[in-house]
Amino acid sequence: MFDTIVIGMGPAGLEAGIYLKRYGLNALVIGKDLGALALAKEIENYYALGKMSGKDLAVKGLKEATSLGVLINHQEVISIDYLDNGFSVKTTNNQYETKTVLLATGKSRNSFSLAKPYEGKGISYCATCDGFFYKNKKIGIVGYNNYMLHELNYLKPLTNDITIFTNGNELEVEVDNKVIKDKIVALNGEDKLESVTVGNEIIKLDGLFIALGSQNAFTLAKHLGLMLNKEDLVVDNNYMTNIPGIFAAGDVIGGMLQVVKAASDGARAAEAINKYLRGLK
């Protein structure tokens, strides 16, 4: 069992990994990619580095963490579940157990804007949370990859009427459900969701589950019961969420969305995790 699993390989996640290593903790950093920093055209306000592209800075950070012996796994996190003595983190290829988790996934960038008016009114981001309410009903899932498949597998025992909407993306996994690849152009209903419009077709639904892209802080929070302030995770002065053992750092907790702040969060969260684990002993 790991002492800590860090989810996210941006500045907050990798800085946390470096400090956790310095504290002598058995930590693992998991991330599908280098996050939004790698997409930034230019960074010119980070101390002593001068101008460089976001990608160059992200790669430099990854190399530094690796050279210091930080254990890094390039995979996508599919889910986090509770254990009696910690947490289980499932990726596309593996499953790990850990005493604590640090969420450093960055800001959500795979939201489905059409869903906003119907959140809690037929729209759900969590199959394990809300699936039971749609037992034997007609539902849809918006998604196209392993994250979608994870949600689908949970919903399948509850109803035989599930349609997959890839929303213009190519399907990356095999399913035996009806699949519609065209983009959803509208959600319809007065007091609650009643149907979706795809092209010229209107498809009636009782509920629609959003599982686009990868698991992010917002969807993980929904699954785990973490407190949110809009789409920011709420943490205390020790970077811990309302669930003991789950911490968060970087853009996911809001504030100034800058590399310097994210790196600082990562270092301070690692310090807090170290103190928390010592308290457990």
C-alpha positions in Angstrom: 0.0 0.0 0.0 1.3 3.5 -0.9 1.5 6.2 1.6 0.2 8.7 -0.9 -1.1 8.6 -4.5 -0.9 12.0 -6.3 -3.3 12.3 -9.2 -2.0 14.8 -11.7 1.4 15.6 -13.3 1.2 19.4 -13.5 3.2 21.7 -11.3 1.2 20.9 -8.1 1.3 17.2 -8.6 5.0 16.9 -9.5 6.1 19.4 -6.8 4.1 17.4 -4.3 5.8 14.2 -5.5 9.3 15.7 -5.1 8.5 16.8 -1.5 6.9 13.5 -0.6 10.0 11.8 -1.8 12.1 14.1 0.4 10.0 13.2 3.4 10.8 9.5 2.7 7.2 8.6 1.9 6.2 5.8 -0.4 4.4 7.9 -3.0 3.1 7.4 -6.6 2.3 10.2 -9.1 -0.3 9.2 -11.7 -1.2 11.3 -14.8 -2.4 10.7 -18.3 -0.4 13.7 -19.6 1.4 16.9 -18.4 -1.9 18.8 -18.1 -2.8 22.3 -19.3 0.7 23.7 -18.6 2.0 21.8 -21.6 -0.5 23.7 -23.8 0.6 27.2 -22.7 2.4 29.0 -25.5 4.8 31.0 -23.3 5.6 31.3 -19.6 7.5 34.4 -18.6 6.7 35.1 -15.0 8.2 32.1 -13.2 11.2 33.0 -11.0 14.7 32.8 -12.6 13.6 30.8 -15.7 13.0 33.6 -18.2 10.8 32.9 -21.1 10.0 29.3 -22.2 7.0 27.4 -23.5 4.6 25.7 -21.2 5.6 22.4 -22.7 9.3 22.9 -22.1 8.6 23.9 -18.5 6.3 20.8 -18.0 8.9 18.5 -19.5 11.6 20.0 -17.4 9.5 19.5 -14.3 8.9 15.8 -15.2 12.6 15.2 -15.8 13.5 16.7 -12.5 11.0 14.6 -10.6 12.1 11.5 -12.3 15.8 12.2 -11.7 15.0 12.6 -8.0 13.4 9.1 -7.9 9.8 10.1 -7.9 7.7 7.1 -9.0 5.5 8.1 -11.9 2.8 6.3 -13.8 1.5 7.5 -17.1 -2.0 6.3 -17.0 -5.5 7.6 -16.8 -7.3 7.4 -13.4 -10.8 5.9 -13.9 -12.1 5.9 -10.3 -11.3 6.3 -6.6 -13.1 4.1 -4.0 -13.0 3.9 -0.2 -11.3 1.1 1.7 -11.4 0.3 5.4 -7.9 1.6 5.8 -7.5 4.0 2.9 -8.4 4.3 -0.7 -8.3 2.3 -4.0 -7.2 4.1 -7.1 -8.1 2.4 -10.4 -6.4 3.3 -13.7 -6.9 2.0 -17.2 -4.4 -0.9 -16.5 -3.9 -1.2 -12.7 -5.4 -0.8 -9.3 -3.5 0.6 -6.3 -4.2 0.9 -2.6 -3.1 4.0 -0.7 -3.5 5.6 2.7 -4.0 9.1 1.3 -4.8 10.8 -2.0 -3.8 14.2 -3.3 -5.9 15.5 -6.1 -3.9 17.8 -8.4 -5.8 17.3 -11.7 -6.0 21.0 -12.7 -9.1 22.8 -13.8 -11.9 20.9 -15.5 -11.6 21.4 -19.2 -14.0 18.7 -20.5 -17.3 20.1 -19.2 -20.5 19.7 -21.2 -22.0 23.2 -21.3 -25.4 22.1 -22.5 -25.8 20.2 -19.2 -25.7 23.1 -16.9 -29.5 24.0 -16.8 -30.4 20.3 -16.1 -27.8 19.5 -13.4 -29.8 17.6 -10.7 -32.8 17.6 -13.0 -31.9 14.6 -15.2 -28.2 15.3 -15.6 -25.7 13.4 -13.5 -21.9 13.2 -13.3 -21.8 10.1 -11.1 -23.2 6.7 -11.9 -22.5 5.2 -8.5 -24.2 8.2 -6.9 -27.4 8.5 -9.0 -27.7 5.3 -11.0 -30.2 3.7 -8.7 -32.7 6.6 -9.4 -32.9 5.5 -13.0 -33.5 1.8 -12.5 -35.5 0.3 -15.4 -35.5 3.8 -17.1 -34.3 5.1 -20.4 -30.9 6.7 -20.0 -27.9 8.0 -22.0 -24.2 8.4 -21.4 -22.1 11.1 -23.0 -18.6 9.7 -23.5 -16.3 7.6 -25.7 -13.5 6.1 -23.7 -12.5 4.0 -20.6 -14.1 6.5 -18.3 -17.4 6.2 -20.1 -17.0 2.4 -20.0 -16.5 2.4 -16.3 -19.8 4.3 -15.8 -21.6 2.1 -18.3 -20.6 -1.1 -16.5 -22.1 0.3 -13.3 -25.3 1.3 -15.0 -25.9 -1.9 -17.0 -27.4 -4.0 -14.2 -29.9 -1.2 -13.5 -31.5 -0.8 -16.9 -31.5 -2.4 -20.4 -32.1 0.8 -22.2 -28.8 2.7 -22.4 -27.6 4.8 -25.4 -24.1 6.0 -25.8 -23.6 9.5 -27.2 -19.9 10.1 -28.2 -20.7 13.7 -29.1 -18.6 13.8 -32.2 -15.7 11.7 -30.8 -14.6 8.4 -32.1 -15.5 5.5 -29.8 -12.3 4.1 -28.2 -13.8 1.1 -26.4 -16.1 -1.8 -27.4 -19.7 -1.7 -26.2 -22.8 -3.6 -27.2 -25.2 -0.7 -26.6 -26.7 1.6 -29.2 -24.1 4.3 -30.1 -24.8 7.7 -31.6 -21.6 9.5 -32.8 -23.1 12.8 -33.9 -22.9 15.9 -31.7 -25.7 16.6 -29.3 -27.1 20.0 -30.4 -29.7 20.5 -27.6 -31.1 19.2 -24.4 -34.8 19.6 -24.0 -37.3 19.7 -21.2 -39.1 22.3 -19.0 -38.7 21.3 -15.3 -36.4 18.4 -16.0 -34.5 16.7 -18.9 -36.9 15.0 -21.3 -34.9 14.5 -24.5 -31.8 15.3 -26.4 -31.6 16.5 -30.0 -28.9 14.9 -32.2 -29.0 16.3 -35.8 -32.7 16.3 -36.7 -33.5 13.4 -34.3 -35.1 13.9 -30.9 -34.4 11.1 -28.5 -36.4 10.8 -25.3 -34.5 10.1 -22.1 -35.2 9.9 -18.4 -31.6 10.7 -17.5 -28.2 11.5 -19.0 -24.8 10.8 -17.4 -21.8 12.9 -18.4 -18.6 10.9 -18.7 -16.6 12.9 -21.3 -12.8 12.9 -21.5 -11.1 11.9 -18.3 -12.1 11.9 -14.6 -11.4 15.4 -13.3 -11.7 17.0 -9.9 -15.3 17.9 -10.3 -16.5 14.4 -11.3 -14.2 12.7 -8.7 -15.7 15.0 -6.1 -19.2 13.9 -7.0 -18.2 10.3 -6.7 -16.4 10.7 -3.3 -18.8 13.2 -1.7 -16.2 16.0 -1.5 -17.4 19.6 -0.9 -17.3 21.9 -3.8 -17.5 25.7 -4.2 -19.0 25.8 -7.7 -16.3 23.7 -9.5 -13.4 24.3 -7.0 -12.6 21.7 -4.3 -13.0 23.0 -0.8 -10.0 22.4 1.5 -8.9 23.6 4.9 -5.6 25.3 5.8 -3.8 21.9 5.5 -5.1 21.3 2.0 -7.4 18.5 3.2 -10.9 18.1 1.9 -13.9 17.3 4.0 -12.9 13.6 3.7 -10.0 12.7 6.0 -7.1 11.5 3.9 -8.1 13.2 0.7 -6.1 16.3 -0.1 -6.2 18.8 -3.0 -3.8 21.3 -4.4 -3.2 23.6 -7.4 -5.9 24.9 -9.8 -8.5 22.4 -8.5 -8.9 24.5 -5.3 -9.2 27.8 -7.1 -7.3 31.1 -6.5 -4.6 32.5 -8.7 -4.3 30.0 -11.6 -0.5 30.4 -12.0 2.4 27.9 -12.1 4.0 29.5 -9.0 0.9 29.1 -6.9 0.3 25.5 -8.1 3.9 24.5 -7.2 3.6 26.1 -3.8 0.3 24.3 -3.1 2.0 21.0 -4.1 4.9 21.5 -1.6 2.6 22.7 1.2 0.1 19.8 0.6 3.0 17.3 0.8 4.1 18.8 4.1 0.5 18.5 5.4 0.2 14.9 4.2 3.5 14.0 5.9 2.1 15.4 9.2 -1.2 13.6 8.7 0.5 10.2 8.1 2.7 10.7 11.2 -0.5 11.3 13.2 -2.0 8.1 12.0 1.0 6.2 13.4 
